[in-house]
Amino acid sequence: MADTRQFSVQVEVLLRDGIADPQGATIERALPALGLEGVTAVRAGKSFRFDLAATDESDALAQASVVADRLLANPVIEESQVTVRPAGTAA
């Protein structure tokens, strides 16, 4: 069996372009009340972090992409972005 290493994974899930984002819109409307003018295009999403064992970085990315596509994101309305790095390295 091949040696495995630990990888840290971050998955960002956002609504696809063209899908209404009421949470992002609410945040954007609230910002001027906090004195924050000029902030636009606010989008809300979800972030997931986990570790996994894989033989190399491409194997880790492939495994993490399956998790993101089949479990964490609804592919009809959401898209995901997966980032993989060796465990213990700075993000």
N, C-alpha and C positions, 0 to 999 in steps of 0.2 A: 504494500500500500504506500502511496506517495506521502511524503511529509507534508503536513499542513501548517499554516501560519495563521495568526489571528489578524483580522482586518476590522477596522471601524467603518461603519456605513452610516451615511446620512441620506435620507430620502425627503425631498421637498415635494409636496403635492399642492398644485394650484388648479383652480378652475380653468378650463380651456378658454381661449379667446372667443368672445361672442356669447359666453354664458354669463348671465347676470350674477353679480357678486354683491348682494345686499350688505353683507358684513363689511366689506371693503368700502362701500359707499357710505355707510354709517360712520365709519372711522374717519373718512375723508371730510365729511360734513362737520364732525366734531373738532377737528384740528384748529380752526380759526378761534374757537372759544378758548383754546389753550395758548393763544398767541402765536400759533404756527401757521403763517400764511405761505402760500405758494407750493404746498405739498399737493401733488396730484397723482392720479393713476394708482391709488391705493388698492392693493389686492390682498385679501386674506387667504391663508392656506394652512396647511398642516406640515409639521416637521417630525420625522421619526428618526431615531438613532438606535443602532444596535451593533453588536459585534458578531462576526461569523468566522468560521474556520474554512480556509480554502487553500488550494495548492499554490496559487499565485494571484496577482491582482486582477487579471482578466477573468479568472474563474470566480473570484469574489464578486466582481461586477456582474457577471452573468447570473450568479445566484441571487444577488441583491435585486437585480432587475426583475427576476421572476417574482420575488416577494412583493416588490412595488407594483407590478402590473397585475398580479393575481389576487392580492390581498389588501394593499394599502390604498390604492387609487381606484376610483370608478372610471374605467376607460371611456365611458360614454360622455362624461362631463368634465373629467379631470385629466391632467397630465402630470407625470412625475419626472423628477430629475434626481439621479442617483450619483452620489460621490463616495468613492472608496479610497481609503488610505490605510497603510499599515498601522495596526493598533499601537498606541503609545506615542504617535507623532502628533505634532500640533496641527490643529484644524486650519 
